Amino acid sequence: MINLKTIYRVLGSLLMIEALLMMCCAAMAFYYGEDDTLAFAITVIMTMTAAFTLQQLGRDADNYMSRRDAYLVVTLSWITFSAFGTLPFLISGYITNIASAFFETMSGFTTTGATIIDDVEALPHGLLFWRSMTQWIGGLGIVFFTIAILPSFVGGSVRVFAAEATGPIKTRLHPRLSTNAKWIWSIYLILTVGCILSFWGAGMSLFDSVNYAMGTTATGGFSTHNASMEFFHSPLIEYLGTLFCFLSGINFTLLYTSFVKLKPTSLWKNTEFKFYLTMAVGFTLFIMFELMLHNGYDLEKAFRSASFEVVSFMTTTGLFNDDAGKWPHVTWVVLAACMFFGGCSGSTSGGFKSIRGVMLLKVIKNEFTQLLHPNAVLSMKIDGNNVPQQQRVTLLAFLTVYLTICLAASFLLIASGIDNTNAITIILSCIGNVGPTLGLEIGPTMSWSELPDYIKWLCSFLMLIGRLEIFSVLVIFTPTFWKER
């Protein structure tokens, strides 16, 4: 049976934290004296009321959480956070449509970075800061964030972590999950602060530095300017953005081992990192050559634009320093591949994940060997660790479901009148939590405001299942999940 009281208690605790985060935005709005101050004040009251009500409903709950409870509470947490996160937009009147407001908030929490706002520069500072904060909290996970700061609030933490964590292989630094979460969040904080100081030193205002740093390290992509990074016309800022996006796409456990524990060689020995680095370098060189050959870019600009866009797409950040919609169409195929594979597991990036790409290559290699040696028993090892048969089956099941959803959702978009390229890349962007899209109707530098409401709801759902790695959400819709035994 589902332990409803425990779920109520956890959701109430999470909403209380969301209300506190909104207070920061309310303070920002009050400081600038803008018209979103009242909207945040009302939202805080409504969110705290809901949080208190849920906590009262779950006041006698025990601290036990089954695997079923964990999957349900993680999915409900993301939906609830996004639902209450829409209120500042709706109450302030800057977004009047519920589907659009939910899309914007879900895009933030899942670090997708797609927006329906045509002119973000018209938003007040409080709402801009809220957009950035949704990305930053969602970067490592809403529940994971709570485990790090208030471990006692989430019963069954290990199961909840397994339901929310990204990648097929879960690595841990410490037996205690709360300690593990704190260490990983320390890396996240160091990256964020380093990014803020770097952007500020390179010429951004402090407000822009904080917002762009949150979007960069969370690999989210929301910005405070319509032109994104291109607004600053600064090669230094663009190179810094590329660097911090790339670092944020690396497994945070690996970053901790490499830099905090002073074992830098572990980075170069890691198979997933080498795959990630090889893709980034190879795709950058290809696009750089195409831009020099067909668009007349000089060497430095071609390298800067190519490296920034490749890393932005691969890490599913979605910031831009150039209009990729004007590039040769063959580069769109490369960027679509970046959208598909994404960054490393255990990072803030989305996509299929580089570790799964490594595993697929090994499966294919084993298959060729099996054809020549039918009776051979072939193992699969990654960094010296054997990958069990069950994980290989799960990998193929995940790929099948991933591609099936992309195919079915793309069909729906094409049937609704969206051009083929846009339809396919919109779906890849949503399920991979990337942000930008490629095509003729909605380009990589444009908002998604013209999409019909039902498509926005579909895209919001795809962002959610993409962020929670599909099975964690879809299992809730199976009959077996709701059976007593």
C-alpha positions in Angstrom: 0.0 0.0 0.0 1.1 3.6 -0.6 2.1 5.3 2.6 0.1 8.5 2.1 0.9 10.1 5.4 4.7 9.9 4.7 4.2 11.4 1.2 2.1 14.2 2.7 4.8 15.0 5.2 7.6 15.0 2.6 5.6 17.2 0.2 4.7 19.6 3.0 8.4 19.9 4.0 9.4 20.5 0.4 6.8 23.1 -0.1 8.0 24.9 3.0 11.5 25.0 1.5 10.0 26.4 -1.8 8.2 29.1 0.2 11.5 30.1 1.8 13.2 30.3 -1.6 10.4 32.5 -2.9 11.0 34.8 0.1 14.5 35.4 -1.3 12.8 36.5 -4.6 10.3 38.6 -2.7 13.2 40.4 -1.0 14.8 40.9 -4.4 11.6 42.4 -5.8 11.2 44.6 -2.7 14.8 45.8 -3.1 14.2 46.9 -6.7 10.8 48.3 -5.8 9.0 46.5 -8.7 5.5 45.4 -9.3 6.1 41.6 -8.6 6.6 42.2 -4.9 2.9 41.6 -4.0 2.8 38.5 -6.3 5.7 36.9 -4.4 4.1 37.8 -1.0 0.8 36.2 -2.0 2.6 33.2 -3.4 4.6 32.7 -0.2 1.4 32.8 1.9 -0.4 30.3 -0.4 2.6 27.9 -0.5 3.2 28.0 3.2 -0.5 27.4 3.8 -0.4 24.3 1.5 2.8 23.2 3.2 1.3 23.5 6.7 -1.9 21.6 5.6 0.1 18.7 4.1 2.4 18.5 7.2 -0.7 18.3 9.4 -2.1 15.5 7.2 1.2 13.6 7.6 1.9 14.5 11.3 1.7 10.9 12.6 3.7 9.4 9.7 6.6 7.1 10.4 9.9 7.6 8.7 9.6 4.5 6.5 9.3 4.8 2.7 9.0 1.9 0.4 10.4 1.8 -3.2 6.9 2.5 -4.4 6.5 5.5 -2.1 9.9 6.8 -3.3 8.9 6.8 -7.0 5.6 8.5 -6.3 7.0 11.1 -3.9 9.8 12.1 -6.4 7.3 12.5 -9.3 4.8 14.4 -7.1 7.5 16.6 -5.7 8.5 17.9 -9.1 4.9 18.4 -10.2 4.0 20.1 -7.0 7.1 22.4 -7.0 6.3 23.3 -10.6 2.6 23.9 -9.9 3.3 26.4 -7.0 6.3 27.8 -9.0 3.8 29.1 -11.6 2.1 31.4 -9.1 4.5 34.3 -9.2 4.1 34.5 -13.0 0.3 34.2 -13.0 -0.4 36.5 -10.1 2.0 39.2 -11.3 0.3 39.0 -14.8 3.5 38.6 -16.7 2.2 35.2 -17.9 -1.5 34.9 -18.1 -1.9 31.4 -19.5 -1.7 28.4 -17.1 -0.2 26.1 -19.7 2.5 28.6 -20.5 3.3 29.3 -16.8 3.6 25.6 -16.0 5.8 25.1 -19.1 8.1 27.9 -18.0 8.4 26.6 -14.5 8.8 23.0 -15.4 11.4 24.1 -17.9 13.3 25.8 -15.1 13.2 23.0 -12.5 14.1 20.4 -15.1 17.0 22.7 -16.3 15.6 22.5 -19.8 15.8 26.3 -20.4 13.1 26.5 -23.1 11.0 29.6 -22.7 7.7 30.9 -23.8 8.5 34.5 -22.9 9.3 36.5 -26.0 10.9 39.4 -24.2 12.6 38.3 -21.0 14.1 41.8 -20.5 10.6 43.1 -19.8 10.4 40.9 -16.6 11.2 42.5 -13.2 14.3 41.4 -11.3 12.4 39.2 -8.8 10.9 37.0 -11.6 14.2 36.8 -13.4 15.8 35.7 -10.2 13.1 33.1 -9.6 13.6 31.7 -13.1 17.3 31.3 -12.5 16.7 29.8 -9.0 14.3 27.2 -10.3 17.1 25.9 -12.6 19.7 26.0 -9.8 17.6 24.0 -7.4 16.6 21.5 -10.1 20.2 21.1 -11.3 21.0 18.3 -8.8 17.4 17.5 -7.9 14.7 18.9 -5.7 14.7 16.0 -3.3 18.5 15.6 -3.4 18.8 19.3 -2.4 16.5 18.6 0.6 18.5 15.5 1.6 21.7 17.6 1.6 20.3 20.4 3.9 17.6 18.6 5.9 18.2 14.8 5.7 15.6 14.0 8.4 12.8 15.5 6.3 13.0 12.7 3.7 12.4 9.2 5.0 13.9 6.4 2.9 16.5 8.7 1.5 18.4 5.9 -0.3 15.3 4.9 -2.3 14.4 8.5 -3.1 17.9 9.2 -4.3 17.8 6.1 -6.6 14.4 7.4 -8.0 15.8 10.9 -8.7 19.5 10.3 -9.6 20.6 10.4 -13.2 22.5 7.7 -15.1 22.5 3.9 -15.0 25.4 3.6 -12.6 25.1 5.3 -9.2 28.4 6.2 -7.6 28.7 7.3 -3.9 31.5 8.9 -2.0 30.3 8.1 1.5 28.1 5.4 3.0 25.8 8.0 4.5 23.7 9.5 1.8 23.3 12.9 3.5 27.1 13.2 3.8 27.4 12.2 0.1 24.8 14.8 -0.8 26.6 17.5 1.1 29.9 16.7 -0.6 28.4 16.8 -4.1 26.5 20.0 -3.3 29.9 21.5 -2.1 31.2 20.9 -5.6 28.1 22.5 -7.0 28.5 25.6 -4.8 32.2 25.9 -5.6 31.4 25.8 -9.3 28.6 28.3 -8.9 30.6 30.8 -6.9 33.6 30.4 -9.2 31.3 31.1 -12.2 29.8 34.2 -10.5 33.2 35.7 -9.7 34.5 34.9 -13.2 31.6 36.5 -15.0 31.6 39.5 -12.6 35.4 40.0 -13.2 34.8 39.7 -17.0 32.5 42.7 -17.0 29.0 41.4 -16.1 26.9 43.2 -13.5 26.6 41.4 -10.2 22.9 40.6 -10.9 23.7 39.2 -14.3 26.7 37.3 -13.0 24.5 35.5 -10.3 21.7 34.7 -12.8 24.0 33.5 -15.6 26.1 31.5 -13.2 23.1 29.7 -11.8 21.9 28.9 -15.4 25.4 27.8 -16.4 26.3 25.5 -13.6 22.8 24.0 -13.5 23.1 23.6 -17.3 19.8 25.3 -17.5 20.0 28.1 -20.0 17.6 30.8 -18.8 19.1 34.2 -19.2 18.3 37.8 -18.3 18.7 39.0 -21.9 16.9 38.1 -25.1 20.3 37.6 -26.8 21.6 35.3 -24.1 25.4 35.3 -24.0 25.6 37.1 -27.3 24.3 40.2 -25.5 27.7 41.0 -23.9 29.8 40.8 -27.1 32.6 39.5 -25.0 34.8 36.6 -26.2 36.1 36.2 -22.6 32.6 35.8 -21.2 31.8 33.3 -23.9 35.0 31.2 -23.2 34.2 31.3 -19.5 30.7 30.1 -20.2 32.1 27.3 -22.3 34.5 26.2 -19.5 31.9 26.2 -16.7 29.3 24.5 -18.9 31.8 21.8 -19.7 32.8 21.3 -16.0 29.1 21.1 -15.0 28.6 18.3 -17.5 31.2 16.1 -15.8 30.1 13.6 -13.1 30.3 15.6 -9.8 31.6 12.6 -7.9 34.5 12.4 -10.4 35.1 16.1 -9.9 35.2 15.7 -6.2 37.7 12.8 -6.4 39.8 14.6 -9.0 40.1 18.1 -7.4 39.1 17.8 -3.7 40.8 14.5 -3.0 43.7 15.6 -5.3 43.6 12.7 -7.6 43.5 14.4 -11.1 44.6 11.2 -12.9 41.2 9.6 -12.0 39.7 12.1 -14.5 41.8 10.9 -17.4 41.3 7.3 -16.5 37.5 7.6 -16.5 35.9 6.0 -19.6 32.8 8.2 -19.6 34.8 11.4 -19.3 37.0 10.3 -22.3 33.9 9.6 -24.3 32.4 13.0 -23.3 35.7 14.9 -24.1 36.1 13.1 -27.4 32.6 14.0 -28.6 33.1 17.6 -27.5 36.4 18.0 -29.4 35.3 16.0 -32.5 32.0 17.9 -32.9 33.7 21.3 -32.3 36.3 20.7 -35.0 33.7 19.5 -37.5 31.5 22.6 -37.0 34.4 24.9 -36.8 35.5 23.7 -40.3 32.0 24.1 -41.7 31.7 27.7 -40.4 35.0 28.6 -41.9 34.2 27.0 -45.2 30.6 28.1 -45.7 30.0 31.1 -43.4 33.3 32.9 -43.8 34.2 32.9 -40.1 37.8 33.5 -39.1 39.6 30.8 -37.1 39.0 32.3 -33.7 35.4 33.1 -34.1 34.7 29.7 -35.7 36.3 28.0 -32.8 34.6 30.2 -30.2 31.1 29.8 -31.7 31.5 26.1 -32.4 32.9 25.2 -29.0 30.3 27.2 -27.1 27.3 25.8 -29.0 28.6 22.2 -29.0 29.3 22.3 -25.2 26.0 24.2 -24.6 24.0 21.5 -26.6 26.0 18.6 -25.1 25.6 19.7 -21.5 21.9 20.6 -22.4 22.5 24.1 -21.2 20.9 26.0 -24.0 22.7 29.3 -23.8 23.9 30.7 -27.1 26.5 33.1 -28.5 25.5 32.7 -32.2 22.5 31.9 -34.2 22.9 28.2 -35.1 19.8 28.5 -37.3 21.9 30.3 -39.9 24.6 27.7 -39.9 24.9 24.9 -42.6 22.2 22.3 -42.1 24.7 19.5 -41.7 25.8 21.2 -38.4 22.2 20.8 -37.2 22.7 17.0 -37.4 25.8 17.3 -35.2 24.0 19.5 -32.7 21.0 17.1 -32.7 23.5 14.3 -31.8 24.8 16.5 -29.0 21.2 17.0 -27.8 20.7 13.2 -27.8 23.9 12.1 -26.0 24.1 14.9 -23.4 26.7 15.0 -20.7 27.9 12.6 -18.0 25.8 10.8 -15.5 25.8 12.3 -12.0 26.1 15.8 -13.4 23.5 18.6 -13.9 23.2 17.8 -17.7 20.4 15.9 -19.3 20.2 13.7 -22.4 20.8 10.0 -22.9 24.1 10.3 -21.0 27.6 9.6 -22.1 27.9 6.5 -19.9 25.1 4.9 -21.8 26.9 5.7 -25.1 29.9 3.9 -23.7 27.8 0.9 -22.7 26.1 0.8 -26.1 29.5 0.7 -27.9 30.6 -2.1 -25.7 27.4 -4.0 -26.3 27.9 -3.6 -30.1 31.6 -4.7 -29.8 30.5 -7.8 -27.8 27.9 -8.6 -30.4 30.5 -8.7 -33.2 32.7 -10.9 -31.1 29.8 -13.2 -30.3 29.1 -13.7 -34.0 32.7 -15.1 -34.4 32.7 -17.0 -31.1 29.1 -18.1 -30.5 30.0 -20.0 -27.3 32.0 -17.3 -25.7 30.8 -15.8 -22.4 31.6 -12.1 -22.8 31.8 -9.7 -19.8 31.3 -5.9 -20.0 33.7 -3.8 -17.9 33.7 -0.1 -17.4 36.7 1.3 -15.5 37.5 -2.2 -14.2 34.0 -2.8 -12.8 31.8 -5.5 -14.3 28.4 -4.4 -15.6 25.8 -6.9 -14.6 23.6 -8.5 -17.2 20.5 -6.8 -15.7 22.0 -3.3 -16.3 22.6 -4.2 -19.9 19.0 -5.3 -20.3 17.9 -2.1 -18.6 20.1 0.0 -21.0 18.4 -1.5 -24.1 15.0 -1.1 -22.5 15.8 2.5 -21.7 17.0 3.2 -25.3 13.9 1.5 -26.8 11.5 3.5 -24.6 13.5 6.7 -25.2 13.3 6.4 -29.0 9.7 5.2 -29.0 8.6 8.3 -27.0 10.6 10.5 -29.4 9.0 8.9 -32.4 5.4 9.0 -31.1 5.7 12.6 -29.7 7.4 13.8 -33.0 4.5 12.3 -34.9 2.0 14.2 -32.8 3.8 17.5 -33.4 4.1 16.9 -37.1 0.4 16.0 -37.3 -0.3 19.4 -35.5 1.4 21.3 -38.4 4.9 21.8 -37.0 7.7 21.3 -39.6 9.6 18.1 -39.4 13.0 19.4 -38.2 11.3 21.6 -35.5 9.1 18.7 -34.3 12.0 16.2 -33.9 14.3 18.7 -32.2 11.6 20.0 -29.9 11.0 16.5 -28.7 14.8 15.8 -28.3 15.1 19.1 -26.6 12.3 18.4 -24.1 13.1 14.8 -23.2 16.9 15.6 -23.1 16.3 18.8 -21.1 18.3 20.8 -23.7 16.3 24.0 -24.3 17.0 25.3 -27.8 15.5 23.7 -31.0 16.5 23.7 -34.6 14.2 24.4 -37.6 12.6 27.1 -39.7 9.6 28.0 -37.6 11.2 28.1 -34.1 14.9 28.7 -34.2 17.6 28.1 -31.5 17.4 31.8 -30.4 13.6 32.0 -30.3 10.9 31.4 -27.7 8.4 28.6 -27.9 5.4 30.9 -27.3 3.6 30.1 -30.6 3.2 26.4 -29.7 -0.5 25.4 -28.9 -1.4 24.8 -25.3 -1.8 21.1 -25.6 1.7 20.9 -27.1 3.1 22.9 -24.1 1.5 20.4 -21.7 3.0 17.5 -23.7 6.4 19.2 -23.7 6.1 19.8 -19.9 5.4 16.1 -19.4 8.4 15.1 -21.6 10.7 17.5 -19.6 9.6 15.8 -16.4 10.1 12.2 -17.6 13.4 13.2 -19.2 14.7 14.7 -16.0 13.6 11.7 -13.9 15.0 9.2 -16.6 11.6 8.0 -17.9 11.0 4.8 -15.9 10.8 6.6 -12.5 7.7 8.4 -13.8 6.2 5.9 -16.2 6.2 3.1 -13.6 3.5 5.0 -11.7 1.1 4.5 -14.7 1.5 0.7 -14.7 -1.3 -1.5 -13.0 1.4 -3.4 -11.0 2.4 -0.2 -9.2 -1.0 0.2 -7.6 -1.5 -3.4 -6.6 -1.3 -4.1 -2.9 1.5 -6.7 -3.3 
